[in-house]
Amino acid sequence: MPPALQVLVRALKSLPRLAVGLVAGWPAALAELFGRVGHRAKYLKRLKKLKHPQHCAVLPPDVYKRPDPMIYSQSYLISQGLAVTWDNPDIQLFKAGVPVPSTELVADTDYVIAARIWNGSTEAPAVNMPVDFSFQTFGIGAQTVAIGRTFVTLPVNGAAGHPATAQVTWHTPATPGHYCVMADLVWSDDANPANNRGQENTDVRPLASPAQLTFPLRNDRPAPRLITLETDAYELAASPSCEGKPPAQEAKLTPEERQAHIADAVRRAGRGRFPIPAGWTVTIDPVSVRLMAGETRDISVVVTAPPGFVGRKPFNINALAGGTLVGGVTLIVEGV
């Protein structure tokens, strides 16, 4: 029998076995397919519940780590129930290497803005992270003007080089006046993007009797809104000592410990815990104003000190719309 015919005969003889295999095997194969689809659906549902990114190639949450770039962010801290200052401890201006208060800037002059950046993660760095700097004319809700972008590599918390510092040169406007500097951390896969903007916004006034400040309040939203101004006397306390404590990379908090830590911070520095001291008066006019879209209104602040005051006292004016922070100003009164 020719070879080709032999192959054909063997193929025909195997057809019954093939048919039996198909009939008997497809239910098991189909069951396996549905099992894999169901397992995948449960896995993606769990990732969604954990707010974990869902990509085509998904890593388990215990493997995939995200950095948490952060700066002293007034909007985030207020959202956590904490009092804030607009004299930002993480933003400093320099001229020829010498620190310069943001209220003593000279028009048409070069300054270096330095922003100190932290990482809330002990496991994931942020490599070549963009940092955007901008400024506003002094006030609340003013229009923003870009200064420039720089890049930094942010190590994990506790590693060498942490915190990182981003710097950019700013040539101040030719028009004299007060300006507010902002730093924005840009990271698309941030574990907490709410703490990525910090603002430096202060005004130092010698104590004439009384100290006065006028600043513009602008509604930068496309719809009217009612804005209310609140005042407190909060100022940053000295940082607690870390002596004898384990390095940051070893001090991982459980969710319960984290909540306890936040509750302790609110107890020590919560909003509403820093009223105007006895003997002082702070008058804001108007204390509440309804602004149309794009409308600006001048706000007047008058601070009267008790007789014989000597020293330095900050007062924070926060603008809120329906409980949402619009902006703020810190007025520092100096008595000599």
MARKEPA-221911 format. One record per residue (C-alpha): residue number from 0; chain; x, y, z. Coordinates in steps of 0.1 Angstrom, whole numbers. Layout:
// residues N
+-----+-------+-------+-------+-------+
:   n : chain :     x :     y :     z :
+-----+-------+-------+-------+-------+
: NUM :     A :     X :     Y :     Z :
...
+-----+-------+-------+-------+-------+
***
This chain:
// residues 336
+-----+-------+-------+-------+-------+
:   n : chain :     x :     y :     z :
+-----+-------+-------+-------+-------+
:   0 :     A :     0 :     0 :     0 :
:   1 :     A :    14 :    34 :    -9 :
:   2 :     A :    26 :    56 :    21 :
:   3 :     A :     0 :    83 :    14 :
:   4 :     A :   -28 :    58 :    15 :
:   5 :     A :   -14 :    44 :    48 :
:   6 :     A :   -16 :    79 :    64 :
:   7 :     A :   -52 :    83 :    52 :
:   8 :     A :   -63 :    49 :    66 :
:   9 :     A :   -47 :    57 :   100 :
:  10 :     A :   -64 :    91 :   101 :
:  11 :     A :   -98 :    76 :    93 :
:  12 :     A :   -93 :    50 :   121 :
:  13 :     A :   -86 :    78 :   146 :
:  14 :     A :  -118 :    97 :   139 :
:  15 :     A :  -140 :    77 :   163 :
:  16 :     A :  -115 :    83 :   192 :
:  17 :     A :  -114 :   121 :   183 :
:  18 :     A :  -151 :   123 :   183 :
:  19 :     A :  -154 :   106 :   217 :
:  20 :     A :  -127 :   129 :   231 :
:  21 :     A :  -145 :   160 :   219 :
:  22 :     A :  -179 :   149 :   233 :
:  23 :     A :  -164 :   138 :   266 :
:  24 :     A :  -138 :   166 :   271 :
:  25 :     A :  -156 :   199 :   262 :
:  26 :     A :  -177 :   201 :   294 :
:  27 :     A :  -145 :   199 :   315 :
:  28 :     A :  -127 :   225 :   293 :
:  29 :     A :  -157 :   248 :   294 :
:  30 :     A :  -159 :   245 :   332 :
:  31 :     A :  -123 :   254 :   335 :
:  32 :     A :  -128 :   285 :   313 :
:  33 :     A :  -157 :   298 :   333 :
:  34 :     A :  -137 :   291 :   365 :
:  35 :     A :  -108 :   313 :   353 :
:  36 :     A :  -132 :   341 :   342 :
:  37 :     A :  -149 :   340 :   376 :
:  38 :     A :  -116 :   340 :   395 :
:  39 :     A :  -104 :   370 :   374 :
:  40 :     A :  -137 :   389 :   381 :
:  41 :     A :  -134 :   384 :   418 :
:  42 :     A :   -97 :   395 :   418 :
:  43 :     A :  -105 :   427 :   399 :
:  44 :     A :  -134 :   434 :   422 :
:  45 :     A :  -111 :   431 :   452 :
:  46 :     A :   -86 :   455 :   436 :
:  47 :     A :  -113 :   480 :   430 :
:  48 :     A :  -124 :   478 :   466 :
:  49 :     A :   -88 :   485 :   477 :
:  50 :     A :   -86 :   514 :   452 :
:  51 :     A :   -57 :   497 :   434 :
:  52 :     A :   -49 :   505 :   398 :
:  53 :     A :   -64 :   480 :   373 :
:  54 :     A :   -42 :   474 :   342 :
:  55 :     A :   -39 :   447 :   317 :
:  56 :     A :   -10 :   433 :   337 :
:  57 :     A :   -20 :   436 :   374 :
:  58 :     A :     3 :   432 :   402 :
:  59 :     A :   -11 :   421 :   436 :
:  60 :     A :   -15 :   450 :   462 :
:  61 :     A :    12 :   434 :   484 :
:  62 :     A :    37 :   437 :   455 :
:  63 :     A :    26 :   469 :   438 :
:  64 :     A :    38 :   500 :   458 :
:  65 :     A :    30 :   537 :   452 :
:  66 :     A :    50 :   567 :   464 :
:  67 :     A :    33 :   595 :   484 :
:  68 :     A :    50 :   628 :   475 :
:  69 :     A :    38 :   655 :   499 :
:  70 :     A :    44 :   691 :   511 :
:  71 :     A :    29 :   713 :   538 :
:  72 :     A :    -5 :   716 :   521 :
:  73 :     A :   -30 :   740 :   537 :
:  74 :     A :   -60 :   726 :   517 :
:  75 :     A :   -52 :   690 :   528 :
:  76 :     A :   -46 :   698 :   564 :
:  77 :     A :   -78 :   718 :   567 :
:  78 :     A :   -97 :   689 :   552 :
:  79 :     A :   -83 :   668 :   580 :
:  80 :     A :   -97 :   692 :   606 :
:  81 :     A :   -64 :   709 :   614 :
:  82 :     A :   -55 :   745 :   618 :
:  83 :     A :   -30 :   759 :   592 :
:  84 :     A :    -6 :   787 :   587 :
:  85 :     A :     1 :   804 :   553 :
:  86 :     A :    37 :   810 :   563 :
:  87 :     A :    47 :   777 :   547 :
:  88 :     A :    75 :   758 :   566 :
:  89 :     A :    84 :   739 :   534 :
:  90 :     A :    88 :   769 :   510 :
:  91 :     A :   117 :   794 :   514 :
:  92 :     A :   130 :   821 :   491 :
:  93 :     A :   167 :   829 :   488 :
:  94 :     A :   187 :   858 :   473 :
:  95 :     A :   225 :   851 :   468 :
:  96 :     A :   221 :   821 :   491 :
:  97 :     A :   205 :   841 :   520 :
:  98 :     A :   169 :   834 :   531 :
:  99 :     A :   145 :   862 :   523 :
: 100 :     A :   110 :   866 :   538 :
: 101 :     A :    83 :   864 :   511 :
: 102 :     A :    71 :   899 :   522 :
: 103 :     A :   104 :   916 :   516 :
: 104 :     A :   108 :   909 :   479 :
: 105 :     A :   121 :   935 :   454 :
: 106 :     A :   105 :   940 :   420 :
: 107 :     A :   123 :   929 :   388 :
: 108 :     A :   148 :   908 :   408 :
: 109 :     A :   159 :   871 :   407 :
: 110 :     A :   152 :   849 :   436 :
: 111 :     A :   156 :   811 :   442 :
: 112 :     A :   125 :   794 :   455 :
: 113 :     A :   132 :   761 :   474 :
: 114 :     A :   105 :   736 :   482 :
: 115 :     A :   111 :   708 :   507 :
: 116 :     A :    93 :   676 :   495 :
: 117 :     A :    85 :   646 :   516 :
: 118 :     A :    76 :   610 :   508 :
: 119 :     A :    49 :   594 :   529 :
: 120 :     A :    59 :   560 :   516 :
: 121 :     A :    87 :   539 :   531 :
: 122 :     A :    87 :   515 :   501 :
: 123 :     A :    83 :   534 :   468 :
: 124 :     A :   104 :   564 :   455 :
: 125 :     A :    93 :   589 :   429 :
: 126 :     A :   120 :   591 :   402 :
: 127 :     A :   123 :   623 :   381 :
: 128 :     A :    91 :   638 :   396 :
: 129 :     A :    80 :   672 :   381 :
: 130 :     A :    75 :   701 :   404 :
: 131 :     A :    56 :   731 :   391 :
: 132 :     A :    61 :   765 :   406 :
: 133 :     A :    37 :   794 :   401 :
: 134 :     A :    27 :   827 :   418 :
: 135 :     A :    -4 :   848 :   424 :
: 136 :     A :    -8 :   885 :   431 :
: 137 :     A :   -13 :   889 :   469 :
: 138 :     A :   -48 :   879 :   479 :
: 139 :     A :   -72 :   850 :   478 :
: 140 :     A :   -84 :   833 :   446 :
: 141 :     A :   -61 :   855 :   424 :
: 142 :     A :   -51 :   844 :   389 :
: 143 :     A :   -21 :   821 :   387 :
: 144 :     A :    10 :   828 :   367 :
: 145 :     A :    35 :   799 :   359 :
: 146 :     A :    71 :   803 :   370 :
: 147 :     A :    86 :   771 :   358 :
: 148 :     A :    90 :   733 :   362 :
: 149 :     A :   119 :   714 :   376 :
: 150 :     A :   125 :   677 :   384 :
: 151 :     A :   136 :   659 :   415 :
: 152 :     A :   141 :   623 :   426 :
: 153 :     A :   123 :   616 :   458 :
: 154 :     A :   137 :   587 :   479 :
: 155 :     A :   116 :   567 :   503 :
: 156 :     A :   110 :   581 :   537 :
: 157 :     A :   140 :   576 :   559 :
: 158 :     A :   165 :   570 :   531 :
: 159 :     A :   195 :   592 :   523 :
: 160 :     A :   184 :   624 :   504 :
: 161 :     A :   150 :   625 :   521 :
: 162 :     A :   134 :   650 :   521 :
: 163 :     A :   142 :   662 :   486 :
: 164 :     A :   145 :   699 :   476 :
: 165 :     A :   132 :   714 :   444 :
: 166 :     A :   145 :   747 :   433 :
: 167 :     A :   136 :   772 :   406 :
: 168 :     A :   147 :   808 :   398 :
: 169 :     A :   120 :   833 :   398 :
: 170 :     A :   123 :   868 :   383 :
: 171 :     A :    98 :   889 :   402 :
: 172 :     A :    73 :   911 :   383 :
: 173 :     A :    83 :   947 :   375 :
: 174 :     A :    53 :   959 :   394 :
: 175 :     A :    59 :   962 :   431 :
: 176 :     A :    34 :   944 :   454 :
: 177 :     A :    28 :   913 :   475 :
: 178 :     A :    29 :   878 :   458 :
: 179 :     A :    20 :   843 :   468 :
: 180 :     A :    42 :   814 :   458 :
: 181 :     A :    29 :   779 :   452 :
: 182 :     A :    46 :   746 :   446 :
: 183 :     A :    27 :   716 :   430 :
: 184 :     A :    40 :   681 :   430 :
: 185 :     A :    31 :   662 :   398 :
: 186 :     A :    29 :   624 :   401 :
: 187 :     A :     1 :   605 :   382 :
: 188 :     A :     3 :   574 :   404 :
: 189 :     A :     3 :   591 :   438 :
: 190 :     A :   -10 :   573 :   469 :
: 191 :     A :   -25 :   606 :   481 :
: 192 :     A :   -26 :   634 :   456 :
: 193 :     A :   -46 :   657 :   480 :
: 194 :     A :   -14 :   668 :   498 :
: 195 :     A :     6 :   680 :   467 :
: 196 :     A :     1 :   717 :   467 :
: 197 :     A :    18 :   741 :   492 :
: 198 :     A :    14 :   779 :   493 :
: 199 :     A :    36 :   806 :   509 :
: 200 :     A :    16 :   837 :   516 :
: 201 :     A :    24 :   861 :   545 :
: 202 :     A :    24 :   898 :   553 :
: 203 :     A :    45 :   912 :   581 :
: 204 :     A :    33 :   945 :   596 :
: 205 :     A :    49 :   966 :   624 :
: 206 :     A :    24 :   974 :   651 :
: 207 :     A :    11 :  1008 :   645 :
: 208 :     A :   -21 :  1013 :   665 :
: 209 :     A :   -38 :   993 :   650 :
: 210 :     A :   -22 :   970 :   623 :
: 211 :     A :   -41 :   971 :   590 :
: 212 :     A :   -42 :   949 :   559 :
: 213 :     A :   -62 :   950 :   528 :
: 214 :     A :   -62 :   922 :   502 :
: 215 :     A :   -83 :   912 :   472 :
: 216 :     A :  -107 :   882 :   475 :
: 217 :     A :  -116 :   868 :   440 :
: 218 :     A :  -141 :   841 :   430 :
: 219 :     A :  -121 :   820 :   405 :
: 220 :     A :  -151 :   797 :   398 :
: 221 :     A :  -175 :   799 :   369 :
: 222 :     A :  -205 :   803 :   392 :
: 223 :     A :  -215 :   827 :   421 :
: 224 :     A :  -206 :   815 :   456 :
: 225 :     A :  -208 :   828 :   492 :
: 226 :     A :  -173 :   831 :   508 :
: 227 :     A :  -169 :   834 :   545 :
: 228 :     A :  -136 :   845 :   563 :
: 229 :     A :  -125 :   829 :   595 :
: 230 :     A :   -96 :   840 :   618 :
: 231 :     A :   -75 :   821 :   643 :
: 232 :     A :   -41 :   825 :   660 :
: 233 :     A :   -26 :   792 :   651 :
: 234 :     A :    12 :   790 :   647 :
: 235 :     A :    35 :   760 :   641 :
: 236 :     A :    48 :   743 :   672 :
: 237 :     A :    83 :   729 :   675 :
: 238 :     A :    86 :   695 :   660 :
: 239 :     A :    87 :   666 :   685 :
: 240 :     A :   120 :   649 :   691 :
: 241 :     A :   126 :   616 :   672 :
: 242 :     A :   155 :   606 :   695 :
: 243 :     A :   153 :   569 :   705 :
: 244 :     A :   126 :   562 :   679 :
: 245 :     A :   131 :   536 :   651 :
: 246 :     A :   140 :   548 :   616 :
: 247 :     A :   110 :   558 :   594 :
: 248 :     A :   113 :   527 :   572 :
: 249 :     A :   108 :   505 :   602 :
: 250 :     A :    79 :   525 :   618 :
: 251 :     A :    50 :   513 :   596 :
: 252 :     A :    17 :   522 :   610 :
: 253 :     A :   -13 :   499 :   610 :
: 254 :     A :   -46 :   515 :   599 :
: 255 :     A :   -57 :   517 :   636 :
: 256 :     A :   -24 :   534 :   646 :
: 257 :     A :   -27 :   558 :   617 :
: 258 :     A :   -62 :   568 :   628 :
: 259 :     A :   -50 :   573 :   664 :
: 260 :     A :   -21 :   594 :   651 :
: 261 :     A :   -46 :   617 :   631 :
: 262 :     A :   -69 :   619 :   661 :
: 263 :     A :   -39 :   630 :   683 :
: 264 :     A :   -29 :   657 :   657 :
: 265 :     A :   -65 :   670 :   656 :
: 266 :     A :   -65 :   671 :   694 :
: 267 :     A :   -33 :   692 :   695 :
: 268 :     A :   -38 :   714 :   664 :
: 269 :     A :   -74 :   711 :   653 :
: 270 :     A :   -94 :   739 :   637 :
: 271 :     A :  -112 :   760 :   663 :
: 272 :     A :   -86 :   753 :   690 :
: 273 :     A :   -67 :   786 :   685 :
: 274 :     A :   -91 :   815 :   692 :
: 275 :     A :   -80 :   851 :   692 :
: 276 :     A :   -62 :   857 :   725 :
: 277 :     A :   -77 :   878 :   753 :
: 278 :     A :   -69 :   915 :   748 :
: 279 :     A :   -66 :   913 :   710 :
: 280 :     A :   -93 :   922 :   685 :
: 281 :     A :   -94 :   912 :   649 :
: 282 :     A :  -120 :   929 :   626 :
: 283 :     A :  -127 :   916 :   591 :
: 284 :     A :  -148 :   937 :   567 :
: 285 :     A :  -167 :   921 :   552 :
: 286 :     A :  -166 :   888 :   570 :
: 287 :     A :  -189 :   872 :   544 :
: 288 :     A :  -194 :   881 :   508 :
: 289 :     A :  -213 :   867 :   478 :
: 290 :     A :  -192 :   870 :   446 :
: 291 :     A :  -202 :   865 :   411 :
: 292 :     A :  -180 :   844 :   387 :
: 293 :     A :  -146 :   862 :   383 :
: 294 :     A :  -156 :   891 :   407 :
: 295 :     A :  -131 :   906 :   431 :
: 296 :     A :  -137 :   924 :   464 :
: 297 :     A :  -112 :   940 :   487 :
: 298 :     A :  -112 :   927 :   523 :
: 299 :     A :  -100 :   948 :   551 :
: 300 :     A :   -84 :   934 :   583 :
: 301 :     A :   -77 :   955 :   614 :
: 302 :     A :   -57 :   940 :   643 :
: 303 :     A :   -56 :   958 :   676 :
: 304 :     A :   -30 :   945 :   702 :
: 305 :     A :   -33 :   948 :   740 :
: 306 :     A :   -15 :   977 :   756 :
: 307 :     A :    23 :   973 :   759 :
: 308 :     A :    25 :   942 :   735 :
: 309 :     A :    61 :   933 :   725 :
: 310 :     A :    69 :   904 :   703 :
: 311 :     A :    55 :   887 :   672 :
: 312 :     A :    20 :   873 :   668 :
: 313 :     A :     5 :   856 :   637 :
: 314 :     A :   -31 :   857 :   627 :
: 315 :     A :   -45 :   834 :   599 :
: 316 :     A :   -74 :   845 :   577 :
: 317 :     A :   -90 :   815 :   559 :
: 318 :     A :  -116 :   819 :   532 :
: 319 :     A :  -141 :   791 :   529 :
: 320 :     A :  -170 :   784 :   505 :
: 321 :     A :  -195 :   759 :   519 :
: 322 :     A :  -167 :   743 :   540 :
: 323 :     A :  -143 :   741 :   511 :
: 324 :     A :  -110 :   761 :   515 :
: 325 :     A :  -106 :   789 :   489 :
: 326 :     A :   -73 :   803 :   502 :
: 327 :     A :   -59 :   823 :   530 :
: 328 :     A :   -34 :   849 :   543 :
: 329 :     A :   -12 :   849 :   574 :
: 330 :     A :    -8 :   884 :   589 :
: 331 :     A :    21 :   886 :   614 :
: 332 :     A :    20 :   915 :   638 :
: 333 :     A :    53 :   927 :   653 :
: 334 :     A :    54 :   949 :   685 :
: 335 :     A :    87 :   965 :   695 :
+-----+-------+-------+-------+-------+
***
